[in-house]
Amino acid sequence: MTGRSPATPGGTGSRAASAPGPEARRHAPATARNRAAIAEALQDWLPGKGSLLELASGTGEHALYLSARLPNIDWLPSEPDPDLRRSIEAYRLSDGGANLSAPLAVDVTAADWRLPETALPLTAMVCINMIHIAPWAAAEGLFAGAARYLAPGGGLFLYGPFKRGGAHTAPSNAAFDESLRARDPAWGVRDLEAVSDLARRAGLAPPLIREMPANNLSLWFARDADPKDGQ
Ligand SMILES: C[S@@+](CC[C@H](N)C(=O)[O-])C[C@H]1O[C@@H](n2cnc3c(N)ncnc32)[C@H](O)[C@@H]1O
């Protein structure tokens, strides 16, 4: 799949009529702090080429930065929020490389993500800082999507804070968890073991684990070349 396809962001409207200008770009400060370490982990773990779907792309700053460092990967950002899709598209139009596609409108809890046939099966999926800032159903939907769309030999990359053995790994993560639950009781820092169990049931291997700055983890859940059904 080619990044400069005429696909419209979110599949709505004509691109010429709705192309966002630079003022649509949003900024999430954390992306500048974590992107270099995330790029290193991806460079170590991703297959050398193929199509990659990023879920919950947010502002699009990760998509812009990471796709530039992985030029042989066709990077498809996605985001359910239309304003954020405009931000992603604005970054892509101003600075994106040939391997960065227009954003798709994917809600991971949907039964059908309506992905372009040209991108399937996916070589990889990437999801950064989402499953703790969404109900548990989003984690379930993410892994259900991995089971549906990932190619054998591919994998799912997850980044964020996690509990291990039922305990927080740092006081700052415990405080963050409390603040998340105060905003929405359905949110919260997830247990690595519970997430790994979802992965197992989706036919993915136990994760490779890398400790990251600020008490976060990067996880790589590989889909074996000869996948088992995981049940
Ligand atoms: C904290 S932001 C992280 C954005 C970006 N990945 C980053 O690290 O800057 C959480 C994102 O999850 C997205 N999100 C929440 N629920 C979702 C769902 N069900 N499916 C897909 N994305 C979702 C939100 O729209 C938001 O962009």
The ligand as an SDF file (V2000), in Angstrom:
LIG
                    3D

 27 29  0  0  0  0  0  0  0  0999 V2000
   -4.0570    9.5120   25.8020 C   0  0  0  0  0  0  0  0  0  0  0  0
   -4.5640    9.5210   24.1470 S   0  0  0  0  0  0  0  0  0  0  0  0
   -3.1260    8.8040   23.3730 C   0  0  0  0  0  0  0  0  0  0  0  0
   -2.9670    9.2940   21.9700 C   0  0  0  0  0  0  0  0  0  0  0  0
   -1.6100    8.9120   21.3290 C   0  0  0  0  0  0  0  0  0  0  0  0
   -1.4860    7.5020   21.1190 N   0  0  0  0  0  0  0  0  0  0  0  0
   -0.4860    9.4440   22.1530 C   0  0  0  0  0  0  0  0  0  0  0  0
    0.2290    8.6640   22.7880 O   0  0  0  0  0  0  0  0  0  0  0  0
   -0.3150   10.6630   22.1690 O   0  0  0  0  0  0  0  0  0  0  0  0
   -5.7580    8.2180   24.0850 C   0  0  0  0  0  0  0  0  0  0  0  0
   -6.3540    8.0360   22.7000 C   0  0  0  0  0  0  0  0  0  0  0  0
   -7.1650    6.8680   22.7030 O   0  0  0  0  0  0  0  0  0  0  0  0
   -8.2290    7.0940   21.7990 C   0  0  0  0  0  0  0  0  0  0  0  0
   -9.2900    6.1190   22.0670 N   0  0  0  0  0  0  0  0  0  0  0  0
  -10.0930    6.0590   23.1420 C   0  0  0  0  0  0  0  0  0  0  0  0
  -10.9920    5.0600   22.9980 N   0  0  0  0  0  0  0  0  0  0  0  0
  -10.7180    4.4630   21.7990 C   0  0  0  0  0  0  0  0  0  0  0  0
  -11.3010    3.3900   21.0840 C   0  0  0  0  0  0  0  0  0  0  0  0
  -12.3420    2.7160   21.5690 N   0  0  0  0  0  0  0  0  0  0  0  0
  -10.7760    3.0490   19.8830 N   0  0  0  0  0  0  0  0  0  0  0  0
   -9.7080    3.7270   19.4010 C   0  0  0  0  0  0  0  0  0  0  0  0
   -9.1290    4.7610   20.0270 N   0  0  0  0  0  0  0  0  0  0  0  0
   -9.6370    5.1330   21.2100 C   0  0  0  0  0  0  0  0  0  0  0  0
   -8.6170    8.5300   22.0700 C   0  0  0  0  0  0  0  0  0  0  0  0
   -9.3840    9.0960   21.0280 O   0  0  0  0  0  0  0  0  0  0  0  0
   -7.2430    9.1760   22.2160 C   0  0  0  0  0  0  0  0  0  0  0  0
   -6.7450    9.6360   20.9930 O   0  0  0  0  0  0  0  0  0  0  0  0
  1  2  1  0
  2  3  1  0
  2 10  1  0
  3  4  1  0
  4  5  1  0
  5  6  1  0
  5  7  1  0
  7  8  2  0
  7  9  1  0
 10 11  1  0
 11 12  1  0
 11 26  1  0
 12 13  1  0
 13 14  1  0
 13 24  1  0
 14 15  1  0
 14 23  1  0
 15 16  2  0
 16 17  1  0
 17 18  1  0
 17 23  2  0
 18 19  1  0
 18 20  2  0
 20 21  1  0
 21 22  2  0
 22 23  1  0
 24 25  1  0
 24 26  1  0
 26 27  1  0
M  CHG  2   2   1   9  -1
M  END
$$$$
